[in-house]
Amino acid sequence: MAQNSGALQNTDVLIIGAGMSGIGFAVQLLRQFGTRNFKIIEKSDNLGGTWWVNSYPGCGCDVPSHFFSYSFALNPNWTQKFALQSEIHEYFSDVAAQYEIHKHVQFASLVERASWNEASGTWSVTIRDLQSSAITEHHCKILISAVGALSVPRECSIPGASNFRGRVFHTAQWDHTFNWKGKELVVVGNGCSATQIIPEICSGPGAAKMITQFSRQSHWLAERPNPKYSMLFKWTMKWIPLVMRIYRAKLYWDKEKDFKGFDIETGAEIRNGWSKEAADYIQVNAPAKYRDFLIPKTEIGCKRRVNDTNYLASLHQGNVNLIYDDPIDEIIPTGVRTQSGKIITAEAIVLANGFETQKPFESLEIFGENGVSIQDHWNLVSEGMPSSYLGTCLSGFPNFFMLMGPNTLSGHLSVIYTTECQINFIIRIIRPILNAIRTELPWLAVRRSDWDIVAVKPSAETQDIESVQEKAKKLVWATGCTSWFIDENTKRNTIMFPDWQYKFWLRSIFVSWDDFAYRTSTTFRKEELELTCVVNGLSATLNEQHNYSKVG
Ligand SMILES: Cc1cc2nc3c(=O)[nH]c(=O)nc-3n(C[C@H](O)[C@H](O)[C@H](O)COP(=O)(O)OP(=O)(O)OC[C@H]3O[C@@H](n4cnc5c(N)ncnc54)[C@H](O)[C@@H]3O)c2cc1C
């Protein structure tokens, strides 16, 4: 039974989630605003989000690390072009340590609910301590969601899992007590995670006895050499001024220019070139028996391309078997039974089946003005599916901002780039409020503005949502492949930003101020009056003392 500890805490800002986005926001609060009056609530027991929980063998990023890093914390020491999970996690931990972010994080705590209080212009947030189950209430002026878009593993939808005698686990919940050496495994899926894991566990002295991979749809695979960086390269990055920035800019442009090929009509020729190159690559590198399946029949770019991390090479091994035409019908105690009745024995089933991407607030409930929930809001504005203004704001949810929100991902670039744009955008919008409520320097309690509430206007939000959907219809993601970008029922694209990424950046620096409405809460006005009274009272007392001393 949950205990309400009765403890009440207040901070100017509360951030939900200590992954790349939460850490990035906290750092910018310190760097740009100099405030330490914030707290991060994190449900797991460490920083890093994605890069902490996804510790499966071979986990790494698909964007070159010199671009998959914060612009304010470039790292000359990346050991290879595409870093692996442990190095990426170390990077985020180092950045957090540099800014002493961990002091502000409450770990093993789940934000269960947040509701807006119009009179005080604050959010009341309910937090559950996951160890003691104690509940605390937290009040904050600004609420930031940094809960990520790929943090809730998809459930296993295959019947019979509870009867299995071995272990079943998701890639994001890798069972590190399981030693695959000499064992039989089933891997479900063939996206990034599956293609990273299989090469790692199928060879070397600790190789699995047999890996059977089940795949429904093939992905366009891209050749991806992953050179180690030499000492000279790292030295150059570190010591020659601007070289690391220029290298990063080049990596950005090499990726950004791909957007030209995403337009269904005008990008067709570019995509033909890409698909020919990728098909040739698969043709040359895949075993003959799988080639036909492995060359996708869908448009290239419709799903994010998968880097080939030696996956095709591993399919040549005798202990790897790919099944694409006989799906799993049922999990049985000793393994799986396929639709044709074939039994595949296994000691572990690895679910590489992705994440719940259409339910971004699965882990908590958020209620805005008049107690309206986010889901009710989406029911009104976007057929029940996630949507937003610039992936960041919702009308009716004042002082609330989302990082990595709806329609912020790209088919080709780094999420960190977009998130940093969002962070700077939010800081611009909340600056007048943070200045007004600045609690850290009470002796400087000078009100620089009368506002303590900001929200995007409903008309601006609707316009933005419509524009995103219109643009997305003209892009390659709408060409009919099954992907996690598109909701199957409504056909709405809830995930991708349908434009050049530099335009996202431009919108984040040239804020359309007319799209926002600032106002003042009743309590804030009252406090201001009280402050004025205190100041007037103080000056009256001083005057009296002055007069008294003159008289005296
Ligand atoms: C395997 C994998 C590989 C990826 N590779 C790339 C890549 O190469 N390039 C790229 O651009 N992107 C990649 N991504 C996307 C990735 O999600 C981002 O790169 C990024 O790390 C997301 O950071 P985030 O902080 O927004 O979210 P997350 O890293 O998901 O962090 C969210 C945090 O919020 C916490 N949280 C959630 N709900 C609550 C709650 N109610 N209360 C308290 N805490 C909560 C979670 O525990 C988590 O720590 C990858 C994702 C995965 C899963």
The ligand as an SDF file (V2000), in Angstrom:
LIG
                    3D

 53 58  0  0  0  0  0  0  0  0999 V2000
   18.7050    1.0190  -29.0780 C   0  0  0  0  0  0  0  0  0  0  0  0
   18.5440    2.4480  -29.4820 C   0  0  0  0  0  0  0  0  0  0  0  0
   19.4660    3.0420  -30.3370 C   0  0  0  0  0  0  0  0  0  0  0  0
   19.3170    4.3720  -30.7080 C   0  0  0  0  0  0  0  0  0  0  0  0
   20.2270    4.9080  -31.5760 N   0  0  0  0  0  0  0  0  0  0  0  0
   20.0910    6.1820  -31.9640 C   0  0  0  0  0  0  0  0  0  0  0  0
   21.0250    6.7700  -32.8670 C   0  0  0  0  0  0  0  0  0  0  0  0
   21.9570    6.1180  -33.3040 O   0  0  0  0  0  0  0  0  0  0  0  0
   20.8280    8.0460  -33.2570 N   0  0  0  0  0  0  0  0  0  0  0  0
   19.7900    8.7930  -32.7780 C   0  0  0  0  0  0  0  0  0  0  0  0
   19.6720    9.9520  -33.1310 O   0  0  0  0  0  0  0  0  0  0  0  0
   18.9010    8.2690  -31.9010 N   0  0  0  0  0  0  0  0  0  0  0  0
   19.0200    6.9970  -31.4910 C   0  0  0  0  0  0  0  0  0  0  0  0
   18.1120    6.4540  -30.6160 N   0  0  0  0  0  0  0  0  0  0  0  0
   17.0380    7.2940  -30.0900 C   0  0  0  0  0  0  0  0  0  0  0  0
   17.3580    7.6250  -28.5990 C   0  0  0  0  0  0  0  0  0  0  0  0
   16.2080    7.3540  -27.9210 O   0  0  0  0  0  0  0  0  0  0  0  0
   17.9620    8.9870  -28.4690 C   0  0  0  0  0  0  0  0  0  0  0  0
   19.2090    8.9520  -29.0840 O   0  0  0  0  0  0  0  0  0  0  0  0
   18.1650    9.5630  -27.0830 C   0  0  0  0  0  0  0  0  0  0  0  0
   19.1470    8.9480  -26.3210 O   0  0  0  0  0  0  0  0  0  0  0  0
   16.8640    9.7280  -26.3420 C   0  0  0  0  0  0  0  0  0  0  0  0
   17.1100   10.4780  -25.1840 O   0  0  0  0  0  0  0  0  0  0  0  0
   15.9340   11.0030  -24.2550 P   0  0  0  0  0  0  0  0  0  0  0  0
   16.5820   11.5390  -23.0480 O   0  0  0  0  0  0  0  0  0  0  0  0
   15.0450   11.9100  -25.0270 O   0  0  0  0  0  0  0  0  0  0  0  0
   15.0650    9.7230  -23.9260 O   0  0  0  0  0  0  0  0  0  0  0  0
   15.5100    8.4180  -23.1410 P   0  0  0  0  0  0  0  0  0  0  0  0
   16.9180    8.1220  -23.3740 O   0  0  0  0  0  0  0  0  0  0  0  0
   14.5080    7.3760  -23.4850 O   0  0  0  0  0  0  0  0  0  0  0  0
   15.3500    8.8400  -21.6190 O   0  0  0  0  0  0  0  0  0  0  0  0
   14.0920    9.0180  -21.0130 C   0  0  0  0  0  0  0  0  0  0  0  0
   14.2660    8.8270  -19.5170 C   0  0  0  0  0  0  0  0  0  0  0  0
   13.0440    9.1460  -18.8670 O   0  0  0  0  0  0  0  0  0  0  0  0
   12.8120    8.1980  -17.8390 C   0  0  0  0  0  0  0  0  0  0  0  0
   11.3640    8.1750  -17.5950 N   0  0  0  0  0  0  0  0  0  0  0  0
   10.3810    7.8510  -18.4720 C   0  0  0  0  0  0  0  0  0  0  0  0
    9.1640    7.9820  -17.8860 N   0  0  0  0  0  0  0  0  0  0  0  0
    9.3950    8.4000  -16.6200 C   0  0  0  0  0  0  0  0  0  0  0  0
    8.5330    8.7290  -15.5190 C   0  0  0  0  0  0  0  0  0  0  0  0
    7.2010    8.6760  -15.6190 N   0  0  0  0  0  0  0  0  0  0  0  0
    9.1030    9.1130  -14.3500 N   0  0  0  0  0  0  0  0  0  0  0  0
   10.4610    9.1900  -14.2150 C   0  0  0  0  0  0  0  0  0  0  0  0
   11.3130    8.9010  -15.2330 N   0  0  0  0  0  0  0  0  0  0  0  0
   10.7900    8.5140  -16.4240 C   0  0  0  0  0  0  0  0  0  0  0  0
   13.3720    6.9050  -18.3910 C   0  0  0  0  0  0  0  0  0  0  0  0
   13.6820    6.0000  -17.3540 O   0  0  0  0  0  0  0  0  0  0  0  0
   14.6020    7.4030  -19.1400 C   0  0  0  0  0  0  0  0  0  0  0  0
   15.7480    7.3920  -18.3230 O   0  0  0  0  0  0  0  0  0  0  0  0
   18.2300    5.1250  -30.2220 C   0  0  0  0  0  0  0  0  0  0  0  0
   17.2920    4.5230  -29.3820 C   0  0  0  0  0  0  0  0  0  0  0  0
   17.4430    3.1980  -29.0090 C   0  0  0  0  0  0  0  0  0  0  0  0
   16.4190    2.5790  -28.1080 C   0  0  0  0  0  0  0  0  0  0  0  0
  1  2  1  0
  2  3  1  0
  2 52  2  0
  3  4  2  0
  4  5  1  0
  4 50  1  0
  5  6  2  0
  6  7  1  0
  6 13  1  0
  7  8  2  0
  7  9  1  0
  9 10  1  0
 10 11  2  0
 10 12  1  0
 12 13  2  0
 13 14  1  0
 14 15  1  0
 14 50  1  0
 15 16  1  0
 16 17  1  0
 16 18  1  0
 18 19  1  0
 18 20  1  0
 20 21  1  0
 20 22  1  0
 22 23  1  0
 23 24  1  0
 24 25  2  0
 24 26  1  0
 24 27  1  0
 27 28  1  0
 28 29  2  0
 28 30  1  0
 28 31  1  0
 31 32  1  0
 32 33  1  0
 33 34  1  0
 33 48  1  0
 34 35  1  0
 35 36  1  0
 35 46  1  0
 36 37  1  0
 36 45  1  0
 37 38  2  0
 38 39  1  0
 39 40  1  0
 39 45  2  0
 40 41  1  0
 40 42  2  0
 42 43  1  0
 43 44  2  0
 44 45  1  0
 46 47  1  0
 46 48  1  0
 48 49  1  0
 50 51  2  0
 51 52  1  0
 52 53  1  0
M  END
$$$$
